[in-house]
Amino acid sequence: MSLAEIHAAIPHRDPFLLIDEIVAQDEKKIHCRKTFSGKEFFYQGHYPHFPLTPGVLLCEAGMQAGAVLLSKQAGAAPGKVPVATRIDSVKFKRMVRPGETIDIEIDLVERLADAFFLKAKVSCGRDVAARFEFACTMADPQ
């Protein structure tokens, strides 16, 4: 999926767009990728002499990927955007450093009306960097 298609699916933009590409997608799963160049603003102050990608941004990348998945969901509310309502069972397993690429895999577990329940796995190389579960609902962007 091109950057233009990502922009059409979700409202996030630089410097807070945390998806570079969609590798694969179907009705219930999405696989995205993001490479951190090391020039991102947050590295300046997040351990300046040992820069790390903040764990909360790994979670945000997962939720953005989930939002792209939900934007293509059959019967999704037209004109509405997915907004996170809950995040659970977060586990950080590996640090992500500048210059590294993460793979983001999201599975849609269940849908109840306009509530969506998802699982995320963020990997770096062969290692899991973060795992979590989250929920979203469809909201009016105004």
N, CA, C and O atoms as CSV, one atom per row, in Angstrom:
chain,resi,resn,atom,element,x,y,z
A,1,MET,N,N,0.859,-1.179,0.000
A,1,MET,CA,C,0.000,0.000,0.000
A,1,MET,C,C,0.897,1.231,0.000
A,1,MET,O,O,1.858,1.307,0.766
A,2,SER,N,N,0.589,2.169,-0.839
A,2,SER,CA,C,1.393,3.378,-0.961
A,2,SER,C,C,1.131,4.332,0.201
A,2,SER,O,O,0.149,4.191,0.930
A,3,LEU,N,N,2.018,5.293,0.358
A,3,LEU,CA,C,1.852,6.308,1.391
A,3,LEU,C,C,0.549,7.078,1.184
A,3,LEU,O,O,-0.124,7.433,2.151
A,4,ALA,N,N,0.199,7.334,-0.062
A,4,ALA,CA,C,-1.056,8.041,-0.345
A,4,ALA,C,C,-2.258,7.238,0.149
A,4,ALA,O,O,-3.227,7.811,0.647
A,5,GLU,N,N,-2.195,5.915,0.010
A,5,GLU,CA,C,-3.293,5.067,0.493
A,5,GLU,C,C,-3.335,5.033,2.017
A,5,GLU,O,O,-4.415,4.975,2.606
A,6,ILE,N,N,-2.171,5.071,2.658
A,6,ILE,CA,C,-2.130,5.156,4.117
A,6,ILE,C,C,-2.738,6.472,4.564
A,6,ILE,O,O,-3.532,6.505,5.504
A,7,HIS,N,N,-2.364,7.574,3.887
A,7,HIS,CA,C,-2.931,8.883,4.215
A,7,HIS,C,C,-4.449,8.906,4.027
A,7,HIS,O,O,-5.155,9.571,4.786
A,8,ALA,N,N,-4.952,8.194,3.033
A,8,ALA,CA,C,-6.399,8.131,2.806
A,8,ALA,C,C,-7.101,7.310,3.887
A,8,ALA,O,O,-8.276,7.538,4.174
A,9,ALA,N,N,-6.387,6.359,4.484
A,9,ALA,CA,C,-6.994,5.460,5.470
A,9,ALA,C,C,-7.044,6.047,6.871
A,9,ALA,O,O,-8.005,5.815,7.604
A,10,ILE,N,N,-6.010,6.810,7.255
A,10,ILE,CA,C,-5.947,7.361,8.619
A,10,ILE,C,C,-5.517,8.824,8.570
A,10,ILE,O,O,-4.890,9.250,7.601
A,11,PRO,N,N,-5.848,9.600,9.607
A,11,PRO,CA,C,-5.525,11.031,9.592
A,11,PRO,C,C,-4.101,11.370,10.039
A,11,PRO,O,O,-3.724,12.541,9.979
A,12,HIS,N,N,-3.310,10.426,10.472
A,12,HIS,CA,C,-1.969,10.695,10.990
A,12,HIS,C,C,-1.031,11.204,9.893
A,12,HIS,O,O,-1.090,10.763,8.746
A,13,ARG,N,N,-0.168,12.142,10.280
A,13,ARG,CA,C,0.799,12.725,9.350
A,13,ARG,C,C,2.130,12.903,10.064
A,13,ARG,O,O,2.199,12.842,11.292
A,14,ASP,N,N,3.198,13.125,9.279
A,14,ASP,CA,C,4.499,13.413,9.871
A,14,ASP,C,C,4.388,14.660,10.736
A,14,ASP,O,O,3.678,15.595,10.365
A,15,PRO,N,N,5.055,14.699,11.855
A,15,PRO,CA,C,6.063,13.744,12.308
A,15,PRO,C,C,5.489,12.597,13.151
A,15,PRO,O,O,6.243,11.908,13.838
A,16,PHE,N,N,4.180,12.384,13.111
A,16,PHE,CA,C,3.592,11.370,13.986
A,16,PHE,C,C,3.004,10.187,13.230
A,16,PHE,O,O,2.288,9.381,13.825
A,17,LEU,N,N,3.282,10.063,11.954
A,17,LEU,CA,C,2.872,8.880,11.215
A,17,LEU,C,C,3.944,7.813,11.437
A,17,LEU,O,O,5.108,8.023,11.095
A,18,LEU,N,N,3.560,6.679,12.003
A,18,LEU,CA,C,4.523,5.655,12.392
A,18,LEU,C,C,4.397,4.386,11.565
A,18,LEU,O,O,4.711,3.295,12.039
A,19,ILE,N,N,3.937,4.530,10.328
A,19,ILE,CA,C,3.864,3.421,9.375
A,19,ILE,C,C,4.492,3.902,8.068
A,19,ILE,O,O,4.119,4.952,7.546
A,20,ASP,N,N,5.437,3.139,7.547
A,20,ASP,CA,C,6.035,3.456,6.245
A,20,ASP,C,C,5.356,2.709,5.111
A,20,ASP,O,O,5.198,3.239,4.011
A,21,GLU,N,N,4.952,1.460,5.389
A,21,GLU,CA,C,4.361,0.654,4.325
A,21,GLU,C,C,3.456,-0.426,4.901
A,21,GLU,O,O,3.602,-0.849,6.048
A,22,ILE,N,N,2.530,-0.850,4.078
A,22,ILE,CA,C,1.680,-1.993,4.386
A,22,ILE,C,C,2.245,-3.161,3.585
A,22,ILE,O,O,2.269,-3.124,2.354
A,23,VAL,N,N,2.694,-4.185,4.279
A,23,VAL,CA,C,3.302,-5.344,3.636
A,23,VAL,C,C,2.228,-6.297,3.135
A,23,VAL,O,O,2.303,-6.789,2.010
A,24,ALA,N,N,1.224,-6.558,3.975
A,24,ALA,CA,C,0.139,-7.482,3.620
A,24,ALA,C,C,-1.093,-7.122,4.440
A,24,ALA,O,O,-0.997,-6.592,5.547
A,25,GLN,N,N,-2.256,-7.425,3.861
A,25,GLN,CA,C,-3.500,-7.115,4.550
A,25,GLN,C,C,-4.612,-8.002,4.026
A,25,GLN,O,O,-4.706,-8.271,2.829
A,26,ASP,N,N,-5.448,-8.449,4.942
A,26,ASP,CA,C,-6.698,-9.086,4.555
A,26,ASP,C,C,-7.789,-8.550,5.475
A,26,ASP,O,O,-7.586,-7.540,6.149
A,27,GLU,N,N,-8.917,-9.199,5.511
A,27,GLU,CA,C,-10.069,-8.705,6.276
A,27,GLU,C,C,-9.808,-8.624,7.782
A,27,GLU,O,O,-10.360,-7.755,8.457
A,28,LYS,N,N,-8.979,-9.516,8.312
A,28,LYS,CA,C,-8.786,-9.593,9.766
A,28,LYS,C,C,-7.348,-9.398,10.231
A,28,LYS,O,O,-7.081,-9.457,11.431
A,29,LYS,N,N,-6.414,-9.168,9.307
A,29,LYS,CA,C,-5.002,-9.030,9.671
A,29,LYS,C,C,-4.341,-7.958,8.826
A,29,LYS,O,O,-4.734,-7.689,7.691
A,30,ILE,N,N,-3.322,-7.357,9.421
A,30,ILE,CA,C,-2.498,-6.417,8.670
A,30,ILE,C,C,-1.056,-6.548,9.151
A,30,ILE,O,O,-0.798,-6.777,10.333
A,31,HIS,N,N,-0.132,-6.401,8.224
A,31,HIS,CA,C,1.305,-6.438,8.516
A,31,HIS,C,C,1.886,-5.147,7.947
A,31,HIS,O,O,1.828,-4.902,6.742
A,32,CYS,N,N,2.446,-4.327,8.833
A,32,CYS,CA,C,3.023,-3.036,8.432
A,32,CYS,C,C,4.502,-3.014,8.799
A,32,CYS,O,O,4.998,-3.880,9.519
A,33,ARG,N,N,5.185,-2.008,8.288
A,33,ARG,CA,C,6.617,-1.864,8.564
A,33,ARG,C,C,6.937,-0.382,8.766
A,33,ARG,O,O,6.338,0.498,8.148
A,34,LYS,N,N,7.896,-0.143,9.648
A,34,LYS,CA,C,8.387,1.213,9.909
A,34,LYS,C,C,9.878,1.142,10.174
A,34,LYS,O,O,10.330,0.326,10.977
A,35,THR,N,N,10.647,1.995,9.504
A,35,THR,CA,C,12.075,2.122,9.771
A,35,THR,C,C,12.316,3.449,10.466
A,35,THR,O,O,11.894,4.501,9.984
A,36,PHE,N,N,12.995,3.392,11.600
A,36,PHE,CA,C,13.350,4.611,12.330
A,36,PHE,C,C,14.722,5.066,11.860
A,36,PHE,O,O,15.704,4.336,11.995
A,37,SER,N,N,14.791,6.257,11.315
A,37,SER,CA,C,16.035,6.764,10.724
A,37,SER,C,C,17.050,7.185,11.781
A,37,SER,O,O,18.256,7.163,11.537
A,38,GLY,N,N,16.563,7.560,12.930
A,38,GLY,CA,C,17.430,8.124,13.959
A,38,GLY,C,C,17.344,9.631,14.004
A,38,GLY,O,O,17.850,10.257,14.935
A,39,LYS,N,N,16.701,10.229,12.994
A,39,LYS,CA,C,16.534,11.685,12.951
A,39,LYS,C,C,15.209,12.140,13.563
A,39,LYS,O,O,14.936,13.338,13.636
A,40,GLU,N,N,14.382,11.178,14.004
A,40,GLU,CA,C,13.091,11.531,14.594
A,40,GLU,C,C,13.309,12.392,15.845
A,40,GLU,O,O,14.285,12.209,16.572
A,41,PHE,N,N,12.393,13.328,16.084
A,41,PHE,CA,C,12.528,14.311,17.149
A,41,PHE,C,C,12.696,13.685,18.530
A,41,PHE,O,O,13.403,14.243,19.369
A,42,PHE,N,N,12.069,12.551,18.786
A,42,PHE,CA,C,12.065,11.993,20.139
A,42,PHE,C,C,13.418,11.430,20.562
A,42,PHE,O,O,13.679,11.302,21.758
A,43,TYR,N,N,14.284,11.091,19.609
A,43,TYR,CA,C,15.597,10.569,19.987
A,43,TYR,C,C,16.484,11.625,20.644
A,43,TYR,O,O,17.415,11.281,21.372
A,44,GLN,N,N,16.208,12.902,20.397
A,44,GLN,CA,C,17.017,13.975,20.972
A,44,GLN,C,C,16.968,13.967,22.496
A,44,GLN,O,O,17.953,14.297,23.155
A,45,GLY,N,N,15.818,13.589,23.053
A,45,GLY,CA,C,15.686,13.656,24.500
A,45,GLY,C,C,15.413,12.327,25.174
A,45,GLY,O,O,15.388,12.251,26.402
A,46,HIS,N,N,15.209,11.274,24.390
A,46,HIS,CA,C,14.927,9.966,24.994
A,46,HIS,C,C,16.227,9.184,25.046
A,46,HIS,O,O,16.556,8.411,24.146
A,47,TYR,N,N,16.957,9.413,26.139
A,47,TYR,CA,C,18.288,8.852,26.365
A,47,TYR,C,C,19.262,9.358,25.294
A,47,TYR,O,O,19.672,8.591,24.422
A,48,PRO,N,N,19.634,10.645,25.354
A,48,PRO,CA,C,20.474,11.254,24.318
A,48,PRO,C,C,21.767,10.504,24.006
A,48,PRO,O,O,22.213,10.510,22.859
A,49,HIS,N,N,22.377,9.863,24.995
A,49,HIS,CA,C,23.630,9.146,24.737
A,49,HIS,C,C,23.403,7.651,24.493
A,49,HIS,O,O,24.352,6.908,24.242
A,50,PHE,N,N,22.157,7.220,24.567
A,50,PHE,CA,C,21.777,5.835,24.297
A,50,PHE,C,C,20.342,5.870,23.770
A,50,PHE,O,O,19.421,5.411,24.446
A,51,PRO,N,N,20.148,6.418,22.552
A,51,PRO,CA,C,18.786,6.664,22.067
A,51,PRO,C,C,17.979,5.379,21.888
A,51,PRO,O,O,18.453,4.395,21.320
A,52,LEU,N,N,16.751,5.421,22.389
A,52,LEU,CA,C,15.811,4.311,22.293
A,52,LEU,C,C,14.490,4.815,21.745
A,52,LEU,O,O,14.091,5.950,22.007
A,53,THR,N,N,13.818,3.976,20.989
A,53,THR,CA,C,12.466,4.298,20.545
A,53,THR,C,C,11.551,4.107,21.745
A,53,THR,O,O,11.516,3.019,22.319
A,54,PRO,N,N,10.809,5.138,22.137
A,54,PRO,CA,C,9.922,4.991,23.297
A,54,PRO,C,C,8.905,3.867,23.081
A,54,PRO,O,O,8.317,3.744,22.007
A,55,GLY,N,N,8.713,3.063,24.105
A,55,GLY,CA,C,7.761,1.961,24.030
A,55,GLY,C,C,6.361,2.413,23.685
A,55,GLY,O,O,5.631,1.712,22.984
A,56,VAL,N,N,5.983,3.575,24.172
A,56,VAL,CA,C,4.641,4.079,23.871
A,56,VAL,C,C,4.479,4.332,22.370
A,56,VAL,O,O,3.369,4.248,21.845
A,57,LEU,N,N,5.576,4.639,21.682
A,57,LEU,CA,C,5.492,4.837,20.238
A,57,LEU,C,C,5.417,3.513,19.484
A,57,LEU,O,O,4.857,3.454,18.389
A,58,LEU,N,N,5.974,2.455,20.060
A,58,LEU,CA,C,5.770,1.128,19.472
A,58,LEU,C,C,4.289,0.757,19.559
A,58,LEU,O,O,3.725,0.181,18.628
A,59,CYS,N,N,3.674,1.094,20.685
A,59,CYS,CA,C,2.234,0.858,20.838
A,59,CYS,C,C,1.444,1.731,19.860
A,59,CYS,O,O,0.494,1.257,19.238
A,60,GLU,N,N,1.822,2.978,19.724
A,60,GLU,CA,C,1.139,3.873,18.792
A,60,GLU,C,C,1.249,3.365,17.364
A,60,GLU,O,O,0.278,3.435,16.611
A,61,ALA,N,N,2.412,2.855,16.978
A,61,ALA,CA,C,2.570,2.293,15.635
A,61,ALA,C,C,1.595,1.145,15.431
A,61,ALA,O,O,0.979,1.026,14.372
A,62,GLY,N,N,1.456,0.303,16.443
A,62,GLY,CA,C,0.493,-0.795,16.359
A,62,GLY,C,C,-0.935,-0.304,16.235
A,62,GLY,O,O,-1.718,-0.850,15.459
A,63,MET,N,N,-1.274,0.713,16.989
A,63,MET,CA,C,-2.643,1.231,16.918
A,63,MET,C,C,-2.908,1.931,15.587
A,63,MET,O,O,-4.030,1.887,15.083
A,64,GLN,N,N,-1.895,2.574,15.012
A,64,GLN,CA,C,-2.073,3.161,13.681
A,64,GLN,C,C,-2.290,2.070,12.637
A,64,GLN,O,O,-3.134,2.212,11.753
A,65,ALA,N,N,-1.534,0.991,12.739
A,65,ALA,CA,C,-1.736,-0.126,11.817
A,65,ALA,C,C,-3.143,-0.693,11.986
A,65,ALA,O,O,-3.808,-1.019,11.003
A,66,GLY,N,N,-3.590,-0.808,13.226
A,66,GLY,CA,C,-4.953,-1.261,13.479
A,66,GLY,C,C,-5.984,-0.325,12.879
A,66,GLY,O,O,-7.012,-0.772,12.370
A,67,ALA,N,N,-5.715,0.967,12.935
A,67,ALA,CA,C,-6.641,1.944,12.350
A,67,ALA,C,C,-6.731,1.777,10.833
A,67,ALA,O,O,-7.809,1.913,10.255
A,68,VAL,N,N,-5.601,1.482,10.191
A,68,VAL,CA,C,-5.632,1.225,8.747
A,68,VAL,C,C,-6.467,-0.014,8.468
A,68,VAL,O,O,-7.297,-0.015,7.558
A,69,LEU,N,N,-6.252,-1.062,9.242
A,69,LEU,CA,C,-7.037,-2.288,9.079
A,69,LEU,C,C,-8.528,-2.003,9.228
A,69,LEU,O,O,-9.335,-2.458,8.417
A,70,LEU,N,N,-8.886,-1.260,10.253
A,70,LEU,CA,C,-10.305,-0.984,10.510
A,70,LEU,C,C,-10.910,-0.058,9.468
A,70,LEU,O,O,-12.112,-0.122,9.209
A,71,SER,N,N,-10.098,0.801,8.867
A,71,SER,CA,C,-10.624,1.704,7.838
A,71,SER,C,C,-11.101,0.930,6.622
A,71,SER,O,O,-11.950,1.408,5.870
A,72,LYS,N,N,-10.561,-0.256,6.429
A,72,LYS,CA,C,-10.949,-1.107,5.303
A,72,LYS,C,C,-11.971,-2.173,5.703
A,72,LYS,O,O,-12.380,-2.996,4.885
A,73,GLN,N,N,-12.369,-2.141,6.961
A,73,GLN,CA,C,-13.291,-3.147,7.479
A,73,GLN,C,C,-14.653,-3.020,6.798
A,73,GLN,O,O,-15.197,-1.924,6.660
A,74,ALA,N,N,-15.180,-4.145,6.384
A,74,ALA,CA,C,-16.507,-4.158,5.752
A,74,ALA,C,C,-17.524,-3.585,6.723
A,74,ALA,O,O,-17.607,-4.007,7.876
A,75,GLY,N,N,-18.279,-2.639,6.254
A,75,GLY,CA,C,-19.325,-2.047,7.084
A,75,GLY,C,C,-18.837,-1.008,8.069
A,75,GLY,O,O,-19.594,-0.585,8.943
A,76,ALA,N,N,-17.575,-0.582,7.945
A,76,ALA,CA,C,-17.081,0.458,8.847
A,76,ALA,C,C,-17.894,1.725,8.631
A,76,ALA,O,O,-18.361,2.007,7.527
A,77,ALA,N,N,-18.051,2.473,9.699
A,77,ALA,CA,C,-18.868,3.680,9.645
A,77,ALA,C,C,-18.226,4.716,8.727
A,77,ALA,O,O,-17.115,5.171,9.000
A,78,PRO,N,N,-18.907,5.099,7.638
A,78,PRO,CA,C,-18.319,6.086,6.725
A,78,PRO,C,C,-18.112,7.432,7.415
A,78,PRO,O,O,-18.967,7.898,8.168
A,79,GLY,N,N,-16.967,8.042,7.143
A,79,GLY,CA,C,-16.671,9.359,7.697
A,79,GLY,C,C,-16.162,9.336,9.123
A,79,GLY,O,O,-15.844,10.388,9.677
A,80,LYS,N,N,-16.078,8.163,9.732
A,80,LYS,CA,C,-15.590,8.067,11.105
A,80,LYS,C,C,-14.180,7.497,11.114
A,80,LYS,O,O,-13.752,6.837,10.168
A,81,VAL,N,N,-13.468,7.765,12.202
A,81,VAL,CA,C,-12.095,7.266,12.333
A,81,VAL,C,C,-11.989,6.378,13.567
A,81,VAL,O,O,-12.656,6.626,14.572
A,82,PRO,N,N,-11.154,5.344,13.495
A,82,PRO,CA,C,-10.945,4.506,14.674
A,82,PRO,C,C,-10.139,5.264,15.725
A,82,PRO,O,O,-9.134,5.901,15.409
A,83,VAL,N,N,-10.588,5.189,16.977
A,83,VAL,CA,C,-9.910,5.842,18.095
A,83,VAL,C,C,-9.722,4.796,19.191
A,83,VAL,O,O,-10.651,4.063,19.530
A,84,ALA,N,N,-8.511,4.737,19.740
A,84,ALA,CA,C,-8.219,3.760,20.792
A,84,ALA,C,C,-9.031,4.084,22.044
A,84,ALA,O,O,-9.152,5.240,22.449
A,85,THR,N,N,-9.579,3.037,22.639
A,85,THR,CA,C,-10.340,3.195,23.881
A,85,THR,C,C,-9.723,2.424,25.039
A,85,THR,O,O,-10.054,2.665,26.200
A,86,ARG,N,N,-8.828,1.499,24.722
A,86,ARG,CA,C,-8.233,0.683,25.782
A,86,ARG,C,C,-6.957,0.036,25.250
A,86,ARG,O,O,-6.853,-0.296,24.069
A,87,ILE,N,N,-5.996,-0.132,26.149
A,87,ILE,CA,C,-4.783,-0.893,25.838
A,87,ILE,C,C,-4.500,-1.769,27.058
A,87,ILE,O,O,-4.519,-1.293,28.193
A,88,ASP,N,N,-4.240,-3.040,26.813
A,88,ASP,CA,C,-4.063,-4.010,27.896
A,88,ASP,C,C,-2.852,-4.901,27.639
A,88,ASP,O,O,-2.350,-5.007,26.520
A,89,SER,N,N,-2.409,-5.534,28.715
A,89,SER,CA,C,-1.398,-6.597,28.652
A,89,SER,C,C,-0.162,-6.198,27.847
A,89,SER,O,O,0.343,-6.987,27.049
A,90,VAL,N,N,0.319,-4.986,28.055
A,90,VAL,CA,C,1.488,-4.505,27.319
A,90,VAL,C,C,2.746,-5.145,27.896
A,90,VAL,O,O,2.970,-5.136,29.106
A,91,LYS,N,N,3.551,-5.696,27.011
A,91,LYS,CA,C,4.825,-6.288,27.408
A,91,LYS,C,C,5.899,-5.810,26.429
A,91,LYS,O,O,5.791,-6.021,25.221
A,92,PHE,N,N,6.928,-5.168,26.966
A,92,PHE,CA,C,8.067,-4.752,26.160
A,92,PHE,C,C,9.164,-5.791,26.349
A,92,PHE,O,O,9.543,-6.110,27.476
A,93,LYS,N,N,9.671,-6.315,25.235
A,93,LYS,CA,C,10.603,-7.430,25.300
A,93,LYS,C,C,11.981,-7.102,24.733
A,93,LYS,O,O,12.957,-7.787,25.037
A,94,ARG,N,N,12.065,-6.054,23.908
A,94,ARG,CA,C,13.328,-5.729,23.251
A,94,ARG,C,C,13.369,-4.246,22.965
A,94,ARG,O,O,12.360,-3.651,22.589
A,95,MET,N,N,14.539,-3.643,23.144
A,95,MET,CA,C,14.699,-2.233,22.802
A,95,MET,C,C,14.789,-2.086,21.286
A,95,MET,O,O,15.325,-2.953,20.597
A,96,VAL,N,N,14.260,-0.980,20.782
A,96,VAL,CA,C,14.368,-0.641,19.364
A,96,VAL,C,C,15.214,0.621,19.279
A,96,VAL,O,O,14.914,1.634,19.911
A,97,ARG,N,N,16.269,0.542,18.490
A,97,ARG,CA,C,17.256,1.620,18.387
A,97,ARG,C,C,17.114,2.355,17.055
A,97,ARG,O,O,16.492,1.839,16.127
A,98,PRO,N,N,17.685,3.555,16.955
A,98,PRO,CA,C,17.687,4.280,15.693
A,98,PRO,C,C,18.300,3.429,14.587
A,98,PRO,O,O,19.280,2.718,14.807
A,99,GLY,N,N,17.710,3.510,13.399
A,99,GLY,CA,C,18.185,2.759,12.251
A,99,GLY,C,C,17.552,1.388,12.105
A,99,GLY,O,O,17.759,0.716,11.094
A,100,GLU,N,N,16.781,0.963,13.103
A,100,GLU,CA,C,16.162,-0.354,13.034
A,100,GLU,C,C,14.763,-0.281,12.419
A,100,GLU,O,O,14.113,0.764,12.422
A,101,THR,N,N,14.330,-1.410,11.898
A,101,THR,CA,C,13.013,-1.537,11.268
A,101,THR,C,C,12.145,-2.435,12.133
A,101,THR,O,O,12.584,-3.483,12.607
A,102,ILE,N,N,10.908,-2.005,12.328
A,102,ILE,CA,C,9.950,-2.834,13.056
A,102,ILE,C,C,8.904,-3.375,12.095
A,102,ILE,O,O,8.524,-2.716,11.127
A,103,ASP,N,N,8.452,-4.575,12.378
A,103,ASP,CA,C,7.316,-5.179,11.696
A,103,ASP,C,C,6.165,-5.184,12.686
A,103,ASP,O,O,6.321,-5.580,13.841
A,104,ILE,N,N,5.016,-4.743,12.222
A,104,ILE,CA,C,3.841,-4.590,13.072
A,104,ILE,C,C,2.761,-5.518,12.535
A,104,ILE,O,O,2.322,-5.380,11.393
A,105,GLU,N,N,2.340,-6.458,13.360
A,105,GLU,CA,C,1.299,-7.400,12.960
A,105,GLU,C,C,0.095,-7.235,13.881
A,105,GLU,O,O,0.209,-7.336,15.102
A,106,ILE,N,N,-1.052,-6.980,13.276
A,106,ILE,CA,C,-2.293,-6.748,14.017
A,106,ILE,C,C,-3.320,-7.773,13.579
A,106,ILE,O,O,-3.502,-8.032,12.389
A,107,ASP,N,N,-3.990,-8.354,14.571
A,107,ASP,CA,C,-5.082,-9.295,14.319
A,107,ASP,C,C,-6.362,-8.740,14.918
A,107,ASP,O,O,-6.393,-8.346,16.084
A,108,LEU,N,N,-7.416,-8.713,14.116
A,108,LEU,CA,C,-8.742,-8.353,14.621
A,108,LEU,C,C,-9.315,-9.590,15.298
A,108,LEU,O,O,-9.551,-10.606,14.643
A,109,VAL,N,N,-9.537,-9.510,16.598
A,109,VAL,CA,C,-10.010,-10.644,17.382
A,109,VAL,C,C,-11.532,-10.713,17.380
A,109,VAL,O,O,-12.124,-11.781,17.224
A,110,GLU,N,N,-12.157,-9.534,17.559
A,110,GLU,CA,C,-13.614,-9.520,17.670
A,110,GLU,C,C,-14.152,-8.136,17.366
A,110,GLU,O,O,-13.492,-7.122,17.591
A,111,ARG,N,N,-15.370,-8.125,16.848
A,111,ARG,CA,C,-16.085,-6.868,16.635
A,111,ARG,C,C,-17.446,-6.988,17.295
A,111,ARG,O,O,-18.182,-7.948,17.070
A,112,LEU,N,N,-17.767,-5.993,18.114
A,112,LEU,CA,C,-19.081,-5.894,18.737
A,112,LEU,C,C,-19.627,-4.509,18.408
A,112,LEU,O,O,-19.216,-3.519,19.013
A,113,ALA,N,N,-20.547,-4.437,17.454
A,113,ALA,CA,C,-21.090,-3.164,16.957
A,113,ALA,C,C,-19.925,-2.298,16.471
A,113,ALA,O,O,-19.201,-2.699,15.559
A,114,ASP,N,N,-19.735,-1.121,17.064
A,114,ASP,CA,C,-18.637,-0.243,16.662
A,114,ASP,C,C,-17.417,-0.373,17.575
A,114,ASP,O,O,-16.565,0.516,17.590
A,115,ALA,N,N,-17.322,-1.456,18.328
A,115,ALA,CA,C,-16.146,-1.726,19.161
A,115,ALA,C,C,-15.338,-2.845,18.515
A,115,ALA,O,O,-15.880,-3.880,18.128
A,116,PHE,N,N,-14.043,-2.619,18.407
A,116,PHE,CA,C,-13.135,-3.570,17.768
A,116,PHE,C,C,-12.053,-3.954,18.774
A,116,PHE,O,O,-11.471,-3.086,19.425
A,117,PHE,N,N,-11.785,-5.248,18.901
A,117,PHE,CA,C,-10.791,-5.759,19.832
A,117,PHE,C,C,-9.663,-6.396,19.019
A,117,PHE,O,O,-9.901,-7.267,18.183
A,118,LEU,N,N,-8.425,-5.944,19.281
A,118,LEU,CA,C,-7.291,-6.333,18.450
A,118,LEU,C,C,-6.100,-6.779,19.296
A,118,LEU,O,O,-5.985,-6.422,20.468
A,119,LYS,N,N,-5.215,-7.570,18.676
A,119,LYS,CA,C,-3.949,-7.977,19.282
A,119,LYS,C,C,-2.820,-7.479,18.400
A,119,LYS,O,O,-2.923,-7.472,17.173
A,120,ALA,N,N,-1.734,-7.059,19.051
A,120,ALA,CA,C,-0.587,-6.517,18.318
A,120,ALA,C,C,0.693,-7.230,18.706
A,120,ALA,O,O,0.906,-7.598,19.861
A,121,LYS,N,N,1.545,-7.413,17.696
A,121,LYS,CA,C,2.911,-7.889,17.911
A,121,LYS,C,C,3.825,-6.983,17.098
A,121,LYS,O,O,3.665,-6.849,15.885
A,122,VAL,N,N,4.779,-6.367,17.777
A,122,VAL,CA,C,5.768,-5.510,17.127
A,122,VAL,C,C,7.106,-6.230,17.245
A,122,VAL,O,O,7.573,-6.517,18.347
A,123,SER,N,N,7.712,-6.518,16.104
A,123,SER,CA,C,8.977,-7.260,16.082
A,123,SER,C,C,10.077,-6.411,15.474
A,123,SER,O,O,9.827,-5.505,14.678
A,124,CYS,N,N,11.297,-6.728,15.870
A,124,CYS,CA,C,12.475,-6.080,15.305
A,124,CYS,C,C,13.447,-7.208,14.994
A,124,CYS,O,O,13.991,-7.843,15.897
A,125,GLY,N,N,13.655,-7.445,13.717
A,125,GLY,CA,C,14.423,-8.618,13.329
A,125,GLY,C,C,13.618,-9.862,13.686
A,125,GLY,O,O,12.426,-9.947,13.391
A,126,ARG,N,N,14.270,-10.809,14.313
A,126,ARG,CA,C,13.577,-12.034,14.717
A,126,ARG,C,C,12.972,-11.939,16.112
A,126,ARG,O,O,12.296,-12.864,16.562
A,127,ASP,N,N,13.212,-10.824,16.796
A,127,ASP,CA,C,12.801,-10.684,18.189
A,127,ASP,C,C,11.512,-9.883,18.331
A,127,ASP,O,O,11.281,-8.917,17.604
A,128,VAL,N,N,10.685,-10.298,19.271
A,128,VAL,CA,C,9.491,-9.527,19.604
A,128,VAL,C,C,9.934,-8.336,20.451
A,128,VAL,O,O,10.625,-8.505,21.456
A,129,ALA,N,N,9.539,-7.145,20.045
A,129,ALA,CA,C,9.851,-5.930,20.797
A,129,ALA,C,C,8.720,-5.575,21.755
A,129,ALA,O,O,8.969,-5.094,22.860
A,130,ALA,N,N,7.479,-5.810,21.336
A,130,ALA,CA,C,6.320,-5.487,22.184
A,130,ALA,C,C,5.129,-6.330,21.758
A,130,ALA,O,O,4.973,-6.687,20.591
A,131,ARG,N,N,4.299,-6.635,22.740
A,131,ARG,CA,C,3.009,-7.298,22.512
A,131,ARG,C,C,1.973,-6.567,23.346
A,131,ARG,O,O,2.256,-6.122,24.458
A,132,PHE,N,N,0.775,-6.448,22.801
A,132,PHE,CA,C,-0.307,-5.840,23.575
A,132,PHE,C,C,-1.637,-6.114,22.915
A,132,PHE,O,O,-1.704,-6.549,21.765
A,133,GLU,N,N,-2.689,-5.855,23.656
A,133,GLU,CA,C,-4.053,-5.926,23.162
A,133,GLU,C,C,-4.642,-4.531,23.273
A,133,GLU,O,O,-4.287,-3.764,24.168
A,134,PHE,N,N,-5.544,-4.210,22.356
A,134,PHE,CA,C,-6.192,-2.907,22.424
A,134,PHE,C,C,-7.575,-2.946,21.820
A,134,PHE,O,O,-7.936,-3.871,21.093
A,135,ALA,N,N,-8.339,-1.922,22.138
A,135,ALA,CA,C,-9.687,-1.793,21.617
A,135,ALA,C,C,-9.838,-0.411,20.984
A,135,ALA,O,O,-9.206,0.561,21.397
A,136,CYS,N,N,-10.690,-0.362,19.976
A,136,CYS,CA,C,-10.981,0.901,19.284
A,136,CYS,C,C,-12.492,1.017,19.087
A,136,CYS,O,O,-13.222,0.026,19.075
A,137,THR,N,N,-12.920,2.242,18.938
A,137,THR,CA,C,-14.289,2.500,18.518
A,137,THR,C,C,-14.237,3.499,17.374
A,137,THR,O,O,-13.216,4.146,17.142
A,138,MET,N,N,-15.328,3.614,16.676
A,138,MET,CA,C,-15.397,4.545,15.557
A,138,MET,C,C,-15.925,5.894,16.092
A,138,MET,O,O,-16.971,5.948,16.740
A,139,ALA,N,N,-15.196,6.960,15.814
A,139,ALA,CA,C,-15.559,8.275,16.328
A,139,ALA,C,C,-15.688,9.287,15.193
A,139,ALA,O,O,-15.069,9.149,14.138
A,140,ASP,N,N,-16.496,10.290,15.434
A,140,ASP,CA,C,-16.653,11.397,14.506
A,140,ASP,C,C,-15.421,12.292,14.622
A,140,ASP,O,O,-15.123,12.747,15.727
A,141,PRO,N,N,-14.693,12.568,13.543
A,141,PRO,CA,C,-13.455,13.332,13.638
A,141,PRO,C,C,-13.654,14.828,13.889
A,141,PRO,O,O,-12.673,15.570,13.945
A,142,GLN,N,N,-14.856,15.275,14.036
A,142,GLN,CA,C,-15.077,16.729,14.231
A,142,GLN,C,C,-15.199,17.097,15.663
A,142,GLN,O,O,-15.385,18.270,15.985
